[in-house]
Amino acid sequence: MRVVDHETCPLPEDPVLAAVAAALNDAGHWAEILDREWRGVYLTDDGRQIYGGPDGLARYPVGAHFFGPERVTEGMDWRGGLFPLEIFRNLFMTYGPWILGGTPGGREELRGLVDPRLRDIVDHLAPLDRPPAWSFMLGGLYTAAGTSVEIPTTVICLRDDTGQLVGFAIIGKPAVGMAALGRIAAMGDARHFKRMQQVAKPARRPAAVMFADLESSSPLARRLSAASYFALVRRIAWAADQSVLDAGGLVGRHAGDGVVAFFLAETGGSESAAARACITAARTIKHAVSDVAAKSDLLPADVVLRFGLHWGANLYVGQIATRGRTEITALGDQVNETARIEACATGGRALASKDLLERLAHADAAALNLDPEHVTYTALADLSTATDKVRRDAPAIAVCDV
């Protein structure tokens, strides 16, 4: 037996099992390959990621029996879900009849193979003949949040060219139907899904922050029908999100016609790259607004966004996932300060803080046609557009137009 830690599992020696393992792994399935004696020989990367949780790939004991002591012990330590002994006992009662049906030595042999904590179940199993394939609902897995989930699971018998059984493929999937998953995936962006996974575990992460908001939204909402205003907000959100994604950022929450985005140094490669991405996204959104207005039968002057751009040196960034939604959020004083900067950026301005601009390396600044060494800044409190909240919360923050 060998425990695989951070690397992809080695392909099984049997050519049939190896081919199936490689195909399922390449397609991103949750799948485990067992040999004909129910020893685990491969767990796909996506399967190990879902079990590993924030720690990355789960440790996997290659060669251990599916319900042997090594596998049960490792599984109880997986952080992608809570796997107490009760879960393994339920699993064994589900799989046990088929395993017993294919164990030559019957109950005595099976008792010697499984974890001692499962042996009492063996006497209660009724052996079943294995069909070519079978499916069932695997219930009782628990996520780290403590909620139960159901996993539709399919077991397929794998045979060689002579028809001899060589093993099994166990394939799981989320309980959501493939049609719903397909729509979610089609509407989403694979790059963003990956970035969201990278921040699944909350931590302090330096990042550029962008706030954008529709100016004079209340008069516009009163002027337009509810359907037309909703379509406008949806178009703004679509254009803004696409610009953020293309720049390498993370989309934050949408509150009405407002947009929040984060550009992390760790995913961008450097603080300079994150600052550049933030400014690039703001400029791209600005340019897209005229098209949004035209599609909404409005003049460009009717659809004006304010932009506030700032740097958060010690933001606490992570993923919040509930039954209703999953989103990226950040906590820290600089988030509130970004909102204050945005409030001052009337007339479609994009105001960036000194803290943000001075993160730019020479090459990134030049690419943006900016020269941070010769910029003149203005304190927020000195702007004619400064609000009472700005003067109270962030009067000294220095900003300039970008």
N, C-alpha and C positions, 0 to 999 in steps of 0.2 A: 504493500500500500504506500502511496505517496500523496502528501498533502500539497496541493497547488495553491499558491498564495496570490501574488499580484499579477502573474502572467496568465495568458490564455491557456486553457487546458490543452495538453498534447492530444493529438488525434489518436483514437484507439488503433490497436494493431490490426484488428480484423478489417479487411477492406470495405465490407458492407457497412459496418458501424462507422468507419471513418468517413465514408462518402455521405452518409446521412447526417453525421455530426457536422461536417463542414458545410453542407447545404443549409441546415437549420441555423447554424451560427451566422453564415453570410446573410441570411434573410432577416436576422434580428429576432428570432423566435425565443420564447421562454421554453427551453427544451432540455431534457436530460436523456442521455443514452446509457442503457444498462446492458450488460452481457446476459447470456441465457441463464446464468445463475444469480441474476438480480444484483450483480455488483455494479456500482456506478463507475462508468469509464469516461464520461464526458458531461459537462454542464456548460451550456452556451454562455457567452459573455453577457448577453442581456439578462439571462436567468441569474447569473451571479451578481449582476448590478442591482437587480431588484431585491435580492436577498442581502446583499452587502450594505445597502442603504448609503448613508453619508461616508462610510469608510471605503467605498469603491467595490471592487470585486470581492465577493465572499470567498473565504477559504473553502477548498473542496477536496475531500479525501478520495482520490482516484483509486479504485480497486476495493473499496469498502462495500460491504453488503448494504443494500438500500435501507435496511433497518438494523444494521449492525451497530455496536457501541461507538465506533469511530464516527460514523455518519450522524448518529443521534447527538453525540456530544458536540460535534462541530455545528450542527444545525441549531442547537439551543443557544449558541453564541452568535449566530447571524444577527446583524443589527438592522437589516431591512424589514424585520418583522419580529414579533415576539413569538418564539417557538417553545413554549413550556412543554414539559413531558406529556401533558394532556393532549396536545396537538399531535404528537407522534403516536400516541396510543390510538387516537381516532384515525390517523392515517393508516396505521397497521391493520386496524379492523376493516378498512376499506380495501386495501391491497391484499391483505393476508390470504383470503380464499384462493385467489389466483396464484399467489406465490406458493401456497401449500400444495395446490393442485399440480404444480410443476416441480416439486421438490422430491427427488427419488427416495430419500430416506424418510419421508413423511414428517410427522410431528416431532419426532426425536431429533432429526437432523435440523429442522427449522429452529427448534429451541436452542440448539448450539450455535446457530448463526446470528440470531437477533440479540439486541441489547437485553441484558438481564431484566431490565425494568419493563420489558414487553412480553416476557416469556409466559406470564399467566394467561395472556390472551390466546396463545396457540391452541389451548384445549377447547376453546369456544369457536374456533374457525371450522367452517364446512368447506372442504376443497371444491374448487370450481375448475372446469376445463377452460382453457384460454381460447376465446374467439380470435379471429384475425385482428380485430380492433374493437375497442370499446371506449365509451365516454361516460363520464359521471361528473357531478358537481362537487368539487372539493371545497368544503366549508370549514370554518373554524380557524383559518389563518388570521393572524392579527397584525395590523400595521403598528409601527412604533407609536402612532397616536392612540392606539388602544381600541380601534374599531374593527369589527369583524368584516370579512370580505369573502366573496365566493369566487372560485376560480374554475371555469369549465376546463376539464382535463380530458385528454384523449391519449390512450395507450395503443400503440401500433406494434404488432409483432414483426420483427425483421428477419428475413430468411435469405440464404445464399442461393446460388444458381441451381443447387440440387434440391432446394426446398427445405433444407435443414434450418431449424430455428437457431439464430445467432445472437439474438438480443431483442431489446425493446426500445422504442422511442416514446418518451412521455412528454407530451406537448401541452402547455397551459396557455391561457389567454385571459385578459380582463373579462369580467362578466358583461361589460357593455358589448352590444352586437357589433359586428364588423362594419355594418352600414354607418352606425354612429361614429365608430372610430375612424372610418374613412373620411367622413365629413370633417371631423375635428382635425385630422392630419392634413386634409386638403386646404383648410382655412388657415392652418398654422404654418410655421416656418421651421424647417428642421434645424437651422442654425440657432434659432431662439430656444427651441426645446433643449438643445445641447447646453446652451449658456445657462438656462434655468437649472439644469441638473448640476452644473458646476457650483451654483450657489444654494443648493438644496440645504446645505448645512450653514446656518447663519454664522457670520464671523465679521470681524472688523476688516473692511476692504476700502482702501482709498479709491475714490471715484469722482468723475465729473457728473454734475447733476444738471438736468435741463427741466425747466418748467415752461409750459406754453399755455396760453389761454386766449379765448376769443374775446376781443374787445367789444364793448357795447352789446353784449349778448342779450341782455334783457329787452332793449328796444327791438332788436332783430327778431327775437322770439315772439314778441307781441305782434310784429308786423306780418310774419309768415304764419301759414297754417301749421298745426302741430306736425302733420306728416312731412311738410317741406322742411321744417326746422330739424326734425329728426334725421331726415336724409342728409342735410347739411352737416350735422354733427357727426354722422356716420362717415361721410366722405372725409372730413377733417381727420377723424381718428384713423381711418385707413391710410391716408397720405402720410400722417405723422408717424404711425407705427412702421410703415414701410421704410421711411427715411431713417428711423432709428435702427431698424434691423440691418439695413444696408451699410450703415456706418459702424456696425459692430456693437450696438448698445443693447440694453435690456429695457423692455417696455415696463413701466410701472403702472400704477392705477390710472383709470380714467374716471374723472369726476365731472359729469356733465360734459361741457365742451373743453375741459382742461386736459392737458397731457403731461405726464411725468416720465422721465427716462433717466437711466443711469449708464455710465460708461466706465467700466472698471479697469483699473490699471492691470490687474492680473489676467483678464481676458484680452485686453488690448495689446499687452506686451510691455507697456511702460506708462508712466504718468503722462508723458508728452503725447503718446498715441491716444490715450483716453481723452485728453483735453482737445486734441485735434478732432477726434470723432464727434465730440459734443458740439463743437462749433460747426462742423460739416453738416451734421444732422439738422441743426437749426436753420442753416442757410438753405438746405434742400427743402425743408418744410415751407420756408418762406416763399421759395420759387413755385412750390406746388399749389399754394393757396389760390393763385389766379385761375388755375385750371379748375379747382374746387368751386370757385365762385361761378365760373362759366357754366359748369354742369348743373349748378343750382339756379341758373337764370338770374344771377346777381352780378353787380359790378364789383371789380376788385376792391373798391373803397368800402364795400359792404362787409367784406370778410377780411378782417385785420387781426393778426395774432400778436400778442406780446410775448417776448422771450426773456427768460432769466437764466443765466448760465453761471455756475459756481463750482468751486472745488471743495470736496469733503475729504479731509485728510484722515479722519478716523470714523467714518460712517460705519454703522452696523447694518450690513446688508444680508438679506436672506430671503427664503421662500416661505410664504404662508399658504398652507394648503388646508382647505376645509371640505366638507361635503359639497359645498356650493361652488367653490372656485379655487383657483390657484393663482397667486400673483407674487410679484417681486416687490419688496418694500425695503426702505432704508430708514434708520433712525439716527438722529444727530442734529445738533444745532444748525449745521450747514443746510439741512433740508428746509428748515423754516426760513433761513436767510435767503435761500434761492427763491422762495415764494415772495419774499419782500422785494428782491431785485426785479422779479417779473412784474410785480404790481407797478413799478416805476416806468416800465418800458412801453409807455403809451405810443400810439401812432405807428405801430408795427416795428418798433425798435427791437434789437437783440442786444441786451446789455450783459456783458461778461465781467466777472470780478477780476481784480488784480491777481488774486490767488490762483485763478484758473489760467489766465494768460501767461503768468510767469512759470507755469509748468511746461510750456512749449519749448522744445529744443529748436535749434536754429532751422533745421530742415523742415520740421513740421510747421513752424511759423511761416517760413518762406512759401510753403505749399498753400497756405491760407492767405498769402499776400498780407501778412501782418508783421509788424516789427515791435515786439514787446519792449525792447530797450528804448524806444522813442515814443512811447504812448503817454498821453496825458489823461489822467484819471480824474473823476469827480466823485466825491463822497455822496452817498445816497441822500443824506439829509439836505444836501445843497441843490438837489434837482428840484425843478419847479413841480414835478409830478410826485414828489415824495408825499406819502400818506402819513396819517398819525401813527399807524402801526410801524411804518418804516422808521420814523423818527424815534419811536420808542424802542424797537427791537434791533435795528441794524443801521444806525445813523452813520457810522464811520466806514462802512464797507465801500471800497473804492471800485468804480466800474467805468467801462468805456463801451462804445458801440463796436460791434464786430459784424 
